[in-house]
Amino acid sequence: MMTIVYGHCKASPEDILSAVDGTDLNPHQKARINIVKKDMEYVDSLLDGIQLHINEMVAGYENHIQLLCTIPGIDMSQWSSHRKLTSWAGLAPGCNESAGKKKSVRISRAGVYLKPCIVQVAQAVVKDKKCDYYADKFNRISKRRSKKRAIIAIARKILIAIYHMLKTGEVFNPSDMADIETTQKQRIEYIKNNLKNAYNQLSRTGLSEEEIMGILLKKSSDSPHLK
């Protein structure tokens, strides 16, 4: 019973069973139910046939498919860069700038097959509870732009990731993943705690506050990253 109840149905399975309990269906009602059941079975058989045909078509791309499955969800030689791919897919915004001011732009009508597919993937991935990478980016973009534009931006990012993954053979591992998994605020708190512990350890050795600060300042001046 639980598997055939519509997901957005407000009534519980128990309420549904209670509502139909003891109801006698007349022959015409039973006939209509059987017709609907046969229609659903026919549609399911068509879907199975389509899936079988798709599996045969993509059999030669199994390695690519397994690689793309590493993304939290083509032959790349056809495009010389990810920019041309996103433009072909209709996910690259146009350039509308005059007198140094950027005006409203829209994506093109290209990519009538690929674009809806990537957008659907984007809509699913921003709701993924296992990986917050794209969800975090979506929330950041949607704060300063509309949610529809944010979805298109995420779809473009996914397509760019697909391009580079198939081009290089690398699994999904964006360079800024650490920024999503551990926020800047969390990293600052972690460093502050470590600094406090280090300060306490140095204090217990008998060093004064001025000596400890001198050590820290000397380390900062010696760091090549701060020069």
N, C-alpha and C positions, 0 to 999 in steps of 0.2 A: 504493500500500500504506500509506503514511504517513497518508493522509487517512481511512482506514477503521479504523484501530486505536484502540481505546478509550483515552482519555487517561490513565486510571489503571492501564493494563495494565503490569505490571512487566517482562514479556518484551519484548525489542527486536523490531522487524520482521524482522530477520535470523533471530532465533531461531524466530519463528513460521513463516517460510518454510521453515526447515530442518526443523521438526517435521512439516510436511505434505508435504514434498518426497518424491515417489515413492509417495504414498499413493493407492491406487485406491479410489474410491467406488463402492459398489454402486448399482443403479438406485433402491432405496428411499431411500438417503441423498441422492442427487441430487434426487429428487422432493421431499423435505422441504426441501432448500435452496431449490429453486425456489418452493415455497409461502411460505417465509419472505421471500424476495426480493419476491414479488408483494404480500405483506402490507405490507412496508416501503414499496413504491411507492404502495400505496393510501393509507397514512397520510400520506405526503409530499404526495400530491395533495389530501388533505383539508386539510392545513396550508396549502398554497398557496391553496386556496379561502377559508379563514378569513382569511388575510393580505390577499387581494384585497378581501374584505368589510370588513375593518377599515380599509383604505386609503380605501374609498369613504365610510365613516362619518366619518373624520377629515379629509376633504378640505377642509372649511371651516375647519379649525383649523391649517392648514399654517404660518401665521405664528407661532402659539403654539408649535407643535412645534419649529420652527427656533429660537425663543427659548430653549426649555427645553434644547435640545441644547448650549447654552453652559454648562450646569452640569457640573462634573466628576462618572455615571446608572447646560380647565374655565372655565368662565365664573366669574371671580372676583366678579362682581357679586352672585352668590347668597349671599355671606357678607360681613358688614359688617366682619369682622376676621379675622386669621389664627388667633386663638384659637378662634373658632367653627368654622373650617374644620378645624383639628386635632382638635377635639372630635367633629365629625361623622365624621371619618375614623377615630376610635377610637385616636388617638395622643396624646391629652392625658391625663396621669395625674390621678386624682381627688385630692380634698383630704381627708385624714384626720388631723386635728390635734386634740389634746385636752390641756388644761392646759399649753399652750405647747410640747408635744412632738409632733413629726411621726411618724406611724406608717406602716407599710408600706401602699403603695397599688398598685393595678393599673389598667391601661388598660381601657377598656370593650370590649364585644364589637361595637361599631359598626364601620362601614367594612369590611364583609365582602368587598368587591371592591377598594376602593382601598388599604386597609391592607396586604394581602399584596403588592400591587404595589410600594408605596413601600418596604416592608421589604426586598423583593428588590433594589430599587435600592440601598438602604443597604448591604446585604451585599456588593454589587459595588463600590460606590464606596469603601468602606474598604480595598479591596485594590488600588485604582487606583495604579499606579506613576508615572503622569504628573503627578498632582496629589495632594499629601499633605494637603490641607486637611481633609477629613473623616476621613482615616486618623489624623491627629494628634489630632483631637477625640475620636475613638473610643478611642484608647489612653489619653487622659487620663481619660475617663469610666469606662472599664472597670477602671482601677486602684482606684477607690473604690466601684465598683458592679459588678454582674455584666456579662458580655459581652452577655447577652440584653437587659438593660436599656439597655446602651450602644447597641445596634443600634436599639432603639425610639427612643432620644433622637436618634440621627442621622437616622432616618426622619422624625421630627417637624421637625428642622431643615431637611431637604430640602423638606418640604411647605411650611414657612413661606417658604423661599426662592422656591418656585414661586408661591406666593400673591402675593408682592410683585413678582416679575418680570412676571407676567401683569397685575397691577394697574397697574404703572408703565411697562411696556414696556422696562425696563432689562435689560441682559445680566447674567449671573452675575458679580458682583464684590463679595464681602463686605467689609465695612469692616475686618475684622481679618485679611484675607488676608496682610498684611505680617508679622503676628506669626507666621504659620505658615511663610512662605517664609524669613524671617530671624528666628531665635530671639533672645530677649533676651540670651542669653549671647554670641551672635555680634555683636549690636549693641554690647554693652559692650566687647568686644574691639576692634571697629572704632573706637569713640570713644577708647579708651585709646591705640591706635596713633596716631590723629590728634593726640591731646594730647601724646604723646611727641615726635612730629615737630615740632609747634608749639613745644614747650619748647626743643628743640635749636636751632631756627632763631632763637628769641629769645636764647638763650645766646650764639650766635655773633655777635650784634650788640653784645655787651658788657654786656648787662643782668645784674644779679645775681639769685640765686634769690629774694631778698626782693622785688625789683622785679617779677619775673615773677609771683610769687604775689599781689602787690598788684594787678596787672592782672587776673588771673583773679577775684579776690575782687570787684573793682570791677565787672567784667562781670556777675558773678552778682547783685550787689545792684541793678544797673541793669535786669536782665531782668524784665519784667512777669509772667512765668510763675512767678517765685520769690517774688513779694510776696504 
